[in-house]
Amino acid sequence: MTEPLRVLVVDDEAPARAKVKRLLAADDRFTLAGEAADGLLALEALEELRPDLLILDVQMPGLSGFEVLEALGAELCPPVIFSTAHDAFALRAFEHAAVDYLLKPYDAERFHRALERAHGRSMAQAPTPAPMETLLAETRKAPLTRLLVRAADGGGGWAPVALDQVIRLSAENKYVRLYTASGEHRLRQPLAELEARLDPRQFCRVHRGEIVRLAAVTHVEPASHGDALLVLENGNAVLLSRTYREAFLERFGVSDRRE
């Protein structure tokens, strides 16, 4: 007999989680792996439990369902059934990237159809990373308001970092080193991808592998060959390449007078 598919249920409303659990219990092809009441707890549960299926609320306070998926990454994300009270956000992406989506309020028959699709995909062993990348590509078009990083307490959890706390972002191959007033973090995302979603009024690329928050720059010191050094509020110095010098100085609000 095939083992039942393990399901993680994520919704900030307890009655909504209770409804999903009740409907799941009526189908012995599925079993509850766990539940989470917000996005941060969902990330921890996803990494710990590694469920076969995720039933995910889209709109949650604190951290949206899409931010959960983006932080987790397509390669670690199980098949997803989205649950939402609104149909205005990227339903076309849902159709291409998700097993199904449930528009609240839904009934037992609609929920059963979603489970049928999930079970059918599992039996066919359909790959999920490529479709999920389609969805994440859609979500990454939205402007960033914060970044998700590993919590500094070492417990393996996640924490949101407001963009006004960011001092500098440095490329490290396929990763980015994030510098904040409280410490450093590593993000699993290319620098160019992050740059496209940062507010250009607040952030500026200053080197091929460096982006700084303009308000975090305390002063500019001249260097050789048309370059300069940017001294940041955390005491770090970052090279301002002559390639990016003019654009940076214009945004920083100083004239480009070279010695």
N, C-alpha and C positions, 0 to 999 in steps of 0.2 A: 504494500500500500504506500502511495506517495505521501511524504510528510506534508502536513499543512503549511501553507505560506505564512510566515511570521509578519505581522502588520504592526507598524508604529502609527499611532493616531495623535495628531497635533492640532489642537484648537484651543484658543484662549477661553472659550466658554464651556463650563463644565456640563451643561445640558447637551451641548452639541457632541462632546466626547462620549457622554453616556448613550446617546442615540446611536453613534457609530458602533460602540461596543455591543450594544444590544443587537444590532443588525448583523454584525460579524458573528456573534455567537450562534446565529441561526444557520450558518454555513460552515460545515465541518472541513471544508477545503482551506479554511483560514483559521489562524489563531492569533490572539493578541500578544504581541511582543512587549508592548509598553505604551505609555502615553506621555504627552508633554503639554504643559499649559502655556508655553511661550516659545519664542524662537531660539533663545539661548539654551534652554533646557532641551529643545529638539535637537540642536547640534550635538550636545553631549550624548543624548540617547542614540542618535544615529551612529556615532562613532563607537559607542559601547556595545550596542545591541546588533548592529548590522542587519536590519530587517530586510525581508524580501520585498516588502511593499510599504509605501508611505502614503497615508491619507493626510493631506496637508491643507490647513486653512491658509488662505492668501493674505487676508487683512487681519493682522494682529498688532496690538500695541507694543511698542518697543522694538520689535524686529519682525519684518514681514516674511511671508513664506518664501518670496523670491530671494531675499537676503540670506535666508537659511541655505538655499540651494547654491547660491553663489559662493558662500563661505565654504561649503562642503566640497564643491567641485564635481564636475560631471562624472569623473571616473569612480567616485565613491558613492554616488547617489543611486538609490534603488529606483525602480519604477514608481511613478507618482500618480495618485489620483488627487487632483486639486479640489478644494471645497471653497466656495466663495458666495457671498451674498450679492455680488455685483458682477455684471457681465461686460463691463466697459473696458476691462484691461486685458488686452492681448489674447483674446480668445482664439485668434488664428494661430498664435504660437502654442496655445494649449493643444489644439487639434493636431499639431505636428509633433509636439514634444512630450505630451503626457499620455498615460494610459487612458485617462478620461478626466472630465471635470464635472463636479456636482454643483449645480446652482441652487443655493439655499432659498426657500425650504424645499427639500426633495423628499420623496416617499420611498418606501421599502422597495418598490418595483424598480425605480430609477437607480437606487443604490445597488440592487442585485445586478442590473445590467453592467454597472461599472466593475463589479467584482468578476463578472463573466469575462469582460475584456482583459482584466488583470490576470485571471487564471489562464485564459487562452494564450496570452503573451508569454506567460511563464512556461507553459507546456511546449510552446514553440521555441523556447529559449531565445527569444528575440533580443538582440543587443540593445542596451539603453543609452550608452554614452553619446552616440552621435545625435539622436533626437534631443537629448538633454542639452547638448551643446547648442542646438538650435534655439532652445528657450533661453539659455543663459546669454546667448548673443543678443537676444531681444532685451533682456533685463539690463544688460550692460550699456545700453544706449541712454538709460536714465541718468541724470546728474547725481553724483555722490553727495550725500549729506553727512556720512560718517564711514569709518572703516572698521571691520571686525578683526580682532587680533586675539591671540591666545592670552588668557588672563595671566597676570604677573604673579599670582599666588602659587603657580606651579602645579595646580590641581588638574590641569588639562582642560579647563573650561574656556569659555570665550567671553570677550568683553568688547563693547563698542567704544570707539575713539572718535570724538568729535573732530572735524577737520581743523577747527581753530586751535587744537592742541598739537597738531602736526608741525614739526619744524622743518623736516627734510625727508626726501624719499630718494634712495640710492639703488641703482640696478645691481643685482647679483645674479647673473645668468637669467634663469626663468623666474626668479624671485625678486622681491623688492624689500630692502631694509628700511623700516619706518622708524624715524627718530621723533620722540616726543619728550616733553618735559619730564615725564615719569619714567622713561626708559626706552629701550629699543625692542622692535618686533620684526618678524619676517612674514611677508605676505606672499601667498602662492599666486602671483599675478604679474604679468610683464609690466614694465614701467610705462611703455607706450600706451597700453590699454588703460592704465590708471590715468595717465595724463589727459586722455580724450574725455574723461568724465570729471576732471577737476575744474573748478571755477577759475578761468584765466585772470580774473581780477584779484585773486588771492594767491595763485600759484604760478610759478614760471620756471621753465627749463633753463638751466644755466650751464649745462654741460651735457654731453651725449648720455651720460649715466646719472645725472643729478637734476632733481627738481626741488625748489625751496618754496616755502611760504613767504611771501614778500614781507609780511609784518614781522617775521622772525629774524630778518636781516638787520643787524645793528649798524654796520657801516661797511664801506667798500674800500679796499686797499689796492693800490696799483701793483701790478706784477709785470714780468717781462713779456715781450713779444705780443703786446696788445691784450694779454690776459689780465685778470684781476682776481683778488681774493675777497670772498664774502665772509664776513665774521657774523656768526649766528648767535642767537640769544643763549644757546647752551654752551657757548665757548668754542664750538667747532668752526673750522675754516673750510670753505668749499671753493674750488676753482671756478671762476667765471670765464668760460672760454670766449675767445674773441668772436667765434661764430654766433654766440648768443648774447654778446655784450650789449649791442645796440638795443635789442628788444627788451632786455632786462632793465637797463638804465631808464628807458622810456617809461616802463611800468613802475619803476622804483621812484621816479620823479626827480631824477638828477640829470644834469647835462653830461654829455660824453666828452669831457676835456681830458685828453691824454697828455702825459708829460713827455 
